[in-house]
């Protein structure tokens, strides 16, 4: 391929709306072009990288025994209503009506569709286990599209679905996909860490996310270096150390005019936030629940939802807070709320807490010297791990400190159980003709997100540093004297020899200064650069250099040895 024929435009300046390095480089290197918020056109270089990731994914899915299908993007609303997710998916799902007024969803995922498909094809245990996958466009109405391909409204995804005869068999399918994911990310040149995760709207028994560690990552990950425990902050467990608070006198009311937040009351009373109990009223499936955590901690709403076994948990509105506590938010507390039957749940870090400051359930007043066991009606069973883990917390598995890092999610595997197969009556007959419900798993990889994650993890001050397996072109030949027939022939011969060996090559044949070509080569990030020019050939050689190490010196090799030198660097 000749650069002069390639649809590519590199930019010297960062795009104004790009916040992270990989987003900036996607646009500057000419891989994508923004159409609108959360919508991008893949240009030829971007498509080449995207296709290479797809090919790796296909090879590893096939190797793991999965079979490729493709399902419609438009999905009938009836399927989503049957699973109960037409309502629970909320405004994030694109919905539309056809001219006959039938409702459809633009696929954000495909559990409903694939279960309906498999139900119609599989009838016997002899057809199981079965894993199918597709690489298909997905649509989610992100409230705030950002970070380029990381959080967009339209994205390419590989989603796979396994169907088994039992939970034990489903474990084997789950691990086959888990191991395939590890191979996929390794082949893409990524260091991806599997971490425990919440199952969210997908549902199911348990799941793992695969994260690429990066400062720009949207997700917090808790790691324990001692035992290897790793979990998304939505899921991360921590052990609360036992308290040894001194006994305190009776609770005493204190006026705190115009002080609502922990910071405001802390400043007013001259004590740290850790001396307080933060009390919040939540609406859990229509019922009020007061949640109490230490004043310098934040409620983990995912943990709270699971602890309460609720379908939906959100902060209560003004009326519910006032009726439950007797005060407005900011003065709410666990001592004698207005509703004597109000359930109060507390984080484990408050077990045995004494001498705390809490809202008095009376506007502009707080109580000090509160002993939770003495003054509050909290059952022992209503203490649980309810806060977001933070750096230095104690690992629940081994007791050593946790460290919090940032990650970019590139893949997610779920063990779903029978959530969808029961809803769709997806059954099979056993060898004695009894009907049993299939057990299901699902497994997703963001293809475009993986491309961007490679860039986020593999770049330097000059541009992208592509791993060879996913580089749009593995080699760039910078032809410095394109009008010199003898020099051009050396470049073309090298291009043919490398392409015959299965290496992707682009020849920069533009009438540009060498510095421009070198800057573009570094910006786009081709794995190996070869410089062919009249001066170099007069001295008997061409220059060969790997992009991955800026300090690595150019190697001068004879033209006949250039292809071998390039292949050695790619290897």
PyMOL commands that set and color helices and strands:
alter all, ss='L'
color gray80, all
select helices_A, chain A and resi 3-5+21-28+44-63+77-83+85-88+90-92+111-121+125-127+148-150+167-187+200-202+262-269+273-275+301-308+318-325+348-350+372-375+380-382+419-423+447-457+468-470+485-500+514-524+534-538+559-570
alter helices_A, ss='H'
color red, helices_A
select strands_A, chain A and resi 32-36+39-42+67-68+74-76+95-97+103-106+130-139+154-164+192-197+206-213+219-223+230-232+238-239+252-255+277-284+287-294+313-315+343-347+356-359+365-370+383-384+394-395+403-417+427-429+435-437+439-446+459-460+463-464+475-479+505-508+528-532+542-546+555-557
alter strands_A, ss='S'
color yellow, strands_A
deselect
rebuild
show_as cartoon
